[in-house]
């Protein structure tokens, strides 16, 4: 089986001591594609640097709602410049976060829309981060259509958000949080047609059970696939295959 981890952060400092070793190991374990996701200017540049080093890794470029305190209009132009590279497959992660950032909602909205405009200009999809901001996220997507659509990354287990995201043509990506106790995994995973599901780890964060609390890596995307297979009552081989195909389709790989 081959797996596609659609969202990981090998540009994170938590891999500084053993990044090369981890990346080699995940490929040997059958994770034959992954996307290293940017979330500010420096980490977007680093994501591209890593992607250029490894054939099986791709990158995104973007400024997340949790990383906008120091951004400038010039930074937006720099993100666009990075995103022109052929190994950058999406603009992201971008979106809204009212859990960590409550005082700058209008600034978040503007940045989200500015980066949607970059995605449309470059004809690339977006990778969406949304937390405690479902209503505003959907409203912005309705009012600012994304030509190549995109992905609700580590999608909150919110049935209404999933329904609305699917109506807009977006893919829904699940991570280790669907394995957590008390998660509304069955209800939410069941809503998503198999041709719209992606799997991810959000490494180094969100390790699935029983590894919760440890540093995550892309090998654990198999546990996410296994949980979806259990809920959908189909084989993990089928989930691996279809999510691999879905990811290649949305990222135009």
N, C-alpha and C positions, 0 to 999 in steps of 0.2 A: 504493500500500500504506500502511496505517496500522499502527503498532507501539505496544505497551503495555509500557513499562519498569516492571516491577512493584516495583523496589527501587532507589532512588537517595537521595543525601544532599545535596540542595541547601541544607540547613541547616548544611553544613560550612564552616569558615573558609576553605577553599581556593577558595571562590567569592566571597569578599568583594569582590574588585576588579571582577568582571564578571558577577555573578549574573544580573542582568536581561537582559543581552545573550545569555548562554548559554541561558537559559530561552526567550527569544524564538526563538533559532536552532533549538533542538531541535524546537519545534513546527512551524516552517517546513520541517523535514526529515522530517516525517511521524510524529514521536513524539507522537501526539495524546492519550495518557494516560500519566501517570506517578504514582508514589507516593513522596512525600518521607517518609523513615522516621526516626522519633525513636529515640533510644537512651539518653537520660537526661531528666531533667525539663526542663531549659532547652532542649535540642534538640527535645524533643517540642512544647513551646510554640512554638518557632520554625518547626517543620514545619507546624503548623496555621496560623501566620501566613502562611507562603508559600502554602499551599493556599487560603487565603481570598483571596489576591491574584490567583490564576490559576484560571480555570474548569477547566482540563484537569489540574490537579495535585490530588492527594488526600494525606492524611497518615496516619501512625500515631503512637501514643503508647506509650511503654514505657521500661523501664530494662534495658539489656543486661547480661550477666554481666561485661562488662569495665568497667562504670561504676557499680559498687555500693559502692565504698569508703566513700562519704559518705552513702548513702541512709538515709532514716528511714521509719518507718511512716507519717508524715505525707505523705511523698513519694508513697507508694502511693495515698493518697486523692486527691492532686493529679493523678496520672496518670489515675485514674478520672474525675475532673472534666473533664479535657481530652478524654478519649475519648468523652464524651457528645455532643460536637459531631458534626453530621451529616457533616462532611467528613473525620472520622477513621474510616477504613474497617477498621482492625485494631488489635490490641494487639501492639506489637513495636517494635524487635526484642527478643525475650526468649529465654532459654534457658540453656545451660551452655557454658563455655569453660574446659577444663582445660589448654589450651596456654599461655595467658597468665596464667591465674589458678589456681594449683595449691593455694593455702593456704586457700581459703575455700569449699570445695565445698558444705558444708552450708548456708551462707548463700546461695549461688547457687541451690541446690535450693528453698529456702524462697521466695526471690524469684520464681522461675519459677512455682511453684505459686500464690503470691499473685496473680500477674498472669493466670494461667489462670482463676482465680476471677473476676477483673474481666471478662475476655472473656466468660465464661459469664453473668455478671450482665447485661452489656450486649448479649449475643447477637451478638458479633463474633468473627471468626476471629483467629488469632494468627500472627505471623511469627517463625519460630524461627531463632535463631543457635545452632549447635552445632559445637564443634571439640574433637576428642580426647575426646569425651564421649558417644559414640553410645549405649552401653549404658544409662547413667543417663537420657539424654534419652528414649529409648523407654520405659524403665520408668516414668518420671514420666507420660508421655502415656497409658500403659495404665492407670495407677492414678488418673489425674485426667483423665477424658475431656473433650475440648473439643467443645462442642455444635456450633459452626460450623466445626470443623476448622481448617485453616490451611495454611501454606506452610513448607517447608524452604527457607529463603533461601540462595542461593549454596551449594547443597547439596554437602557434601563428596563427593568421588568414591569413595564407599564403598558397594559393592553391597548389603551386608547392611542398612545404614541405609536405603537407598532401598527395599528390599523391605519392611522393617518399616514405614516411613513410609507406603507405599502401602496396606499392609494396614489401617492405621488410618484411611485415607481422606484423607490429606494430599496436597497438590500438591507437586511437586518443581520448584524454580526453578534454572535454570542461568545462569551468568554467564560472564565472559571467561575464567575458568580452564579451560573446556573446550577453548579454542584453544591452550593451552600445550603445548609439546613434553613428551612423557613422561606427559601426563595420561591417565588411564584413561577417556577420554571415550566412546569407542565402546561399551564394555561397559556403562557406567552409563546413558548416554542411551538405549540400546536397551532397557533394562529398563522405561522409563517409557511407559505408554500415552499416546497423543497428547492425550487429553482431560484429562491430569493434568500437562502440562508448562507451565511459565511461563518467560519470559525476563526478564533483568534486567541491569543494569550494575554495581550497587553503587557507582556514581559517588560520589566522585571516585577510587575505588580500582579495582583489578583490570582495568585496560585490557586488551583482548584483543590477541593478536598481529595485526599486527606493531607495535602501539602500546604494548606492555607497558612499564611504567615511567613513562609520561606520565600527566597528569591525565585521568581518564576523564569522559565525559559520555554522555547518553542516546542520542545518535546511534549510538554503537557497539553498541547493542542489535541493530542490523542484522547485525553480524558474528557475534553469538551465534546469532541466528536462522539465519544462513547455515550455521554449523557444524552445527546440529541438522538442518537440511534435508539436508545432505550425508550425515550419519550415517543418517538415516531414509530417505534416497533418495526424497524428495519435494521439491516446489518450495518456495522461500522464501516465495512468496505464500501457500501453504497453511499454513506455520508461522506467518507473521504473523497470518493470519486466526484460526487455532485458538487461539493463545496470547492473542490479544486477547480472544476470547470467554471463554477460561478465566479470565483475570484479572478480567474484569467479573463473572463468575459468583461467584468466591470472595470478591470485595470487595463484592458486592451493589451494583454501580454500574449 
